[in-house]
Amino acid sequence: MSKSNPDSGPCTLKIILKNNRKFAALQILSEVPMIEVHGQFEEYFVTVRLLEL
């Protein structure tokens, strides 16, 4: 995922699971130090600090 214009606002990744499906893990490779996780109705869940390699 990338942005063509850095001033266009935050990047978002929306995952939609249908038929009561669930997932056990999600791997994100990013240059940002943290991400925010929101729920189905955009309610805030948690801020995750990403590991530095």
Secondary structure, 3 states (H helix, E strand, C coil): CCCCCCCCCCCCCCCCCCCCCCCCCCCCCCCCCEEEEECCCCCEEEEEECCCC
